[in-house]
């Protein structure tokens, strides 16, 4: 599969299924590949939820096995604005970019000040 045929942002299940199908791997073999348990692999297939650390491993493996460069290497997708941004735009452990985080914080303060009659002590 050439890089031109790869989807821009494949979902987790697609990437796992492609790896498993291409290399005839069972869940136990995928589990060894990603250093986890078969039940975790089953959970990833059924729910599509995975930690950011494991998602990076899966993406890296998928693109490596396709002999292609990850178009979003060094980036992370913000869960609020859904844009791919450099990792430096995120605080450690956060899935929302700093810009959206500030925006949400300001909205929160504006909503609470108007509800509480102007704030103050």
VOVEX-447193 format. One line per field, with one value per residue: residue number from 0; x, y, z of N, C-alpha, C in turn. Coordinates in Angstrom, 2 decimals. Layout:
<pts>
pos = NUM:...
n.xx = X:...
n.yy = Y:...
n.zz = Z:...
ca.xx = X:...
ca.yy = Y:...
ca.zz = Z:...
c.xx = X:...
c.yy = Y:...
c.zz = Z:...
</pts>
This chain:
<pts>
pos = 0:1:2:3:4:5:6:7:8:9:10:11:12:13:14:15:16:17:18:19:20:21:22:23:24:25:26:27:28:29:30:31:32:33:34:35:36:37:38:39:40:41:42:43:44:45:46:47:48:49:50:51:52:53:54:55:56:57:58:59:60:61:62:63:64:65:66:67:68:69:70:71:72:73:74:75:76:77:78:79:80:81:82:83:84:85:86:87:88:89:90:91:92:93:94:95:96:97:98:99:100:101:102:103:104:105:106:107:108:109:110:111:112:113:114:115:116:117:118:119:120
n.xx = 0.86:0.73:1.83:0.09:-2.37:-3.14:-5.36:-5.85:-6.23:-6.48:-8.75:-8.52:-9.41:-9.31:-6.54:-5.50:-6.87:-5.92:-3.17:-3.37:-4.70:-2.97:-0.60:-1.47:-2.19:-3.13:-5.14:-3.60:-1.03:-0.92:-1.13:1.34:2.97:2.30:2.87:0.93:-2.18:-4.23:-6.93:-7.00:-6.45:-8.76:-10.61:-9.74:-10.41:-13.20:-14.20:-12.66:-11.24:-8.31:-5.24:-3.30:-0.58:-0.46:-1.89:-0.11:1.88:0.52:-0.15:2.46:3.45:1.63:2.08:4.81:4.81:3.46:5.33:5.46:5.38:4.16:1.65:1.02:3.03:4.61:2.58:-0.61:-4.07:-6.48:-9.04:-11.09:-11.19:-10.64:-8.40:-5.24:-2.33:0.98:2.78:3.83:1.88:0.27:-0.43:1.34:-0.16:-2.67:-5.49:-6.47:-5.81:-3.67:-4.75:-7.53:-8.03:-7.61:-9.67:-11.95:-11.68:-11.97:-14.63:-15.90:-15.34:-16.66:-19.32:-19.79:-19.37:-21.42:-23.63:-23.30:-23.57:-21.48:-19.26:-16.44:-15.49
n.yy = -1.18:2.10:5.35:7.26:6.02:5.78:6.56:9.88:10.25:7.54:5.48:3.93:1.18:0.50:0.66:-1.32:-3.59:-3.70:-4.25:-6.72:-8.30:-8.10:-9.31:-11.71:-11.96:-12.93:-11.89:-12.35:-12.26:-9.62:-8.43:-9.10:-7.68:-5.01:-4.97:-5.67:-7.06:-9.75:-9.26:-6.51:-5.77:-6.76:-5.02:-2.60:-3.09:-3.37:-1.03:1.13:2.86:4.13:4.72:7.73:7.27:4.54:4.83:6.34:4.40:2.49:3.98:4.62:2.04:1.21:3.05:2.60:-0.10:0.20:1.40:4.18:7.69:9.08:11.40:13.07:13.01:13.96:15.58:16.26:15.53:17.84:17.46:19.22:21.32:19.76:19.84:19.10:19.68:20.93:19.04:20.62:22.49:21.50:20.82:18.63:15.44:16.34:16.40:18.45:21.42:24.22:26.71:26.20:25.33:27.68:29.23:27.77:28.04:30.81:31.08:29.61:31.20:33.60:32.69:31.90:34.27:35.91:34.46:34.55:37.15:39.04:38.37:38.56:39.02
n.zz = 0.00:-0.96:0.17:-0.79:-0.85:1.74:4.43:5.74:8.48:9.96:11.84:15.09:15.21:12.48:11.95:13.71:12.77:10.14:10.57:11.90:9.94:7.68:8.56:9.52:12.29:15.57:18.42:20.68:19.66:18.73:21.20:22.37:20.63:21.22:23.87:25.89:27.16:25.77:26.36:26.59:23.97:22.78:23.97:22.83:20.14:20.33:21.62:20.82:22.39:23.78:25.50:25.16:24.94:24.10:21.73:20.20:19.85:18.31:16.00:15.11:14.54:12.56:10.41:10.00:9.19:6.83:5.38:5.30:6.07:9.05:8.79:10.86:12.72:15.68:16.35:17.92:18.33:19.19:21.55:21.79:19.79:17.63:15.96:14.46:16.16:17.06:19.53:21.50:22.00:23.94:27.37:29.60:29.75:29.04:26.84:25.47:23.72:24.62:23.89:23.55:26.11:27.62:26.50:27.31:30.08:30.42:29.52:31.51:33.79:33.04:32.88:35.53:36.96:36.01:36.92:39.67:40.39:39.89:41.40:43.66:47.16
ca.xx = 0.00:1.56:1.44:-1.03:-3.61:-3.44:-6.24:-5.13:-6.34:-7.20:-9.15:-7.79:-9.81:-8.79:-5.10:-5.29:-7.37:-5.00:-1.96:-3.73:-4.99:-1.79:0.41:-2.18:-1.93:-4.25:-5.12:-2.48:0.19:-0.99:-0.86:2.79:3.54:2.07:3.20:-0.27:-2.87:-5.24:-8.21:-6.86:-6.60:-10.20:-11.24:-9.42:-11.22:-14.65:-14.57:-11.88:-10.66:-6.95:-4.48:-2.53:0.71:-0.68:-2.31:1.11:2.53:-0.26:0.06:3.84:3.55:0.83:2.78:6.08:4.51:3.03:6.48:5.02:5.61:2.94:1.45:0.83:4.10:4.95:1.35:-1.68:-5.38:-7.20:-10.38:-12.07:-11.32:-10.42:-7.33:-3.92:-1.42:2.23:2.66:4.19:0.66:-0.50:0.22:1.51:-1.32:-3.93:-5.89:-7.02:-4.69:-3.60:-5.67:-8.90:-8.09:-7.81:-11.00:-12.92:-11.53:-12.61:-16.08:-16.32:-15.33:-17.73:-20.61:-19.95:-19.46:-22.76:-24.59:-23.09:-23.75:-20.28:-18.13:-15.91:-15.45
ca.yy = 0.00:3.29:6.41:7.99:5.30:5.75:7.62:10.93:9.99:6.28:5.26:2.90:-0.16:0.28:0.40:-2.63:-4.63:-3.80:-4.94:-8.12:-8.98:-8.11:-10.22:-12.88:-11.96:-13.08:-10.89:-12.62:-11.78:-8.16:-8.07:-9.14:-6.59:-3.74:-5.20:-5.60:-8.34:-9.96:-8.63:-5.09:-5.69:-6.95:-3.76:-1.61:-3.39:-3.19:0.32:2.16:3.76:3.74:5.84:8.46:6.57:3.36:5.29:6.70:3.14:1.87:4.82:4.44:0.71:1.19:3.77:1.91:-1.31:0.65:2.05:5.56:8.64:9.52:12.82:13.83:12.72:15.17:16.36:15.63:16.08:18.45:16.88:20.29:21.97:18.67:20.20:18.54:20.75:20.42:18.56:21.72:23.25:20.77:20.59:17.19:14.70:16.96:16.10:19.70:22.35:25.35:27.76:25.79:25.28:29.06:29.63:27.12:28.62:32.13:30.86:29.16:32.37:34.52:32.10:31.90:35.66:36.42:33.74:34.88:38.59:39.88:37.80:39.32:38.26
ca.zz = 0.00:-1.02:1.07:-1.39:-0.60:3.17:4.90:6.46:9.92:10.15:13.22:15.83:14.78:11.13:12.02:14.33:11.86:9.02:11.04:12.17:8.68:6.82:9.09:10.06:13.73:16.50:19.49:21.59:19.00:18.80:22.59:22.55:19.84:21.92:25.28:26.70:27.25:24.73:26.74:26.26:22.51:22.54:24.38:21.81:18.96:20.55:22.05:20.15:23.37:24.09:26.05:24.16:24.81:23.26:20.42:19.49:19.47:17.22:14.80:14.64:13.94:11.33:9.34:9.74:8.43:5.51:4.78:5.06:7.16:9.72:8.48:12.10:13.67:16.43:16.58:18.69:17.96:20.32:21.68:21.83:18.46:16.66:15.03:14.72:16.55:17.63:20.91:22.39:22.30:24.95:28.66:29.81:30.22:28.60:25.46:24.94:23.50:25.56:23.42:23.91:27.57:28.06:26.06:28.19:31.41:30.37:29.46:32.84:34.68:32.63:33.24:36.99:37.44:35.71:37.77:41.08:40.61:39.80:42.14:44.78:48.41
c.xx = 0.90:1.00:0.24:-2.37:-4.01:-4.41:-5.44:-5.12:-7.12:-7.59:-8.42:-8.12:-9.29:-7.32:-4.82:-5.72:-6.43:-3.74:-2.25:-3.98:-3.75:-0.77:-0.19:-1.94:-3.22:-4.12:-3.94:-1.16:0.23:-0.66:0.64:3.46:3.44:2.28:2.02:-0.94:-3.87:-6.59:-8.17:-7.03:-8.07:-10.95:-10.98:-10.25:-12.68:-15.03:-13.82:-11.27:-9.29:-6.23:-3.68:-1.19:0.58:-1.12:-1.10:1.85:1.84:-0.06:1.45:4.01:2.82:1.58:4.12:5.84:3.97:4.16:6.13:5.32:4.26:2.76:1.29:1.85:4.48:3.76:0.37:-2.99:-6.09:-8.61:-11.47:-12.28:-11.09:-9.40:-6.05:-2.97:-0.12:2.06:2.99:2.98:-0.21:0.28:0.33:0.25:-2.66:-4.22:-6.54:-5.86:-4.78:-4.58:-7.10:-9.08:-8.32:-9.21:-12.08:-12.88:-12.19:-14.13:-16.62:-16.39:-16.45:-19.10:-20.83:-20.06:-20.86:-23.82:-24.51:-23.14:-22.47:-19.11:-17.68:-15.98:-16.58
c.yy = 1.23:4.37:7.18:7.33:5.28:6.86:8.62:10.66:8.70:6.09:4.05:1.49:-0.48:-0.09:-0.98:-3.76:-4.81:-4.57:-6.42:-8.89:-9.15:-9.16:-11.45:-13.04:-12.14:-12.00:-11.10:-12.14:-10.25:-7.68:-8.09:-7.98:-5.25:-3.85:-4.97:-6.97:-8.50:-9.31:-7.13:-4.89:-5.84:-5.66:-2.68:-1.81:-3.04:-1.75:1.44:3.17:3.23:4.96:6.50:7.77:5.35:3.75:5.68:5.45:2.51:2.65:4.61:3.09:0.65:1.87:3.12:0.68:-1.00:1.33:3.49:6.41:9.07:11.02:13.69:13.46:14.02:16.07:15.55:16.30:16.58:17.87:17.95:20.92:20.97:19.03:19.47:19.69:20.15:20.05:19.67:22.60:22.59:20.70:19.09:16.54:15.26:16.61:17.32:20.69:23.53:26.45:27.43:25.73:26.67:29.55:29.05:27.71:30.00:32.01:30.46:30.36:33.34:33.99:32.15:33.30:36.18:35.73:34.19:36.38:39.39:39.39:38.69:38.48:38.53
c.zz = 0.00:-0.09:0.53:-1.08:0.88:3.55:5.74:7.96:10.15:11.61:13.80:15.34:13.39:11.17:12.61:13.40:10.68:9.42:11.24:10.88:7.81:7.26:9.76:11.56:14.51:17.57:20.43:20.98:18.96:20.20:22.87:21.81:20.59:23.42:26.20:26.71:26.11:25.07:26.47:24.76:22.14:22.86:23.33:20.56:19.17:20.86:21.34:21.10:23.78:24.66:24.94:23.90:23.90:21.85:19.58:19.02:18.27:15.93:14.23:13.96:12.61:10.17:9.00:8.85:7.02:4.75:4.38:6.28:7.73:9.43:9.72:13.16:14.38:16.69:17.42:18.30:19.21:20.37:21.70:20.44:17.32:15.59:15.45:14.99:17.09:19.11:21.90:22.75:23.36:26.25:28.85:30.37:29.79:27.15:24.80:24.83:24.47:25.18:23.81:25.42:28.15:27.72:26.98:29.59:31.46:30.31:30.82:33.80:34.33:33.03:34.75:37.55:37.18:36.58:39.22:41.35:40.66:40.60:43.28:46.05:49.28
</pts>
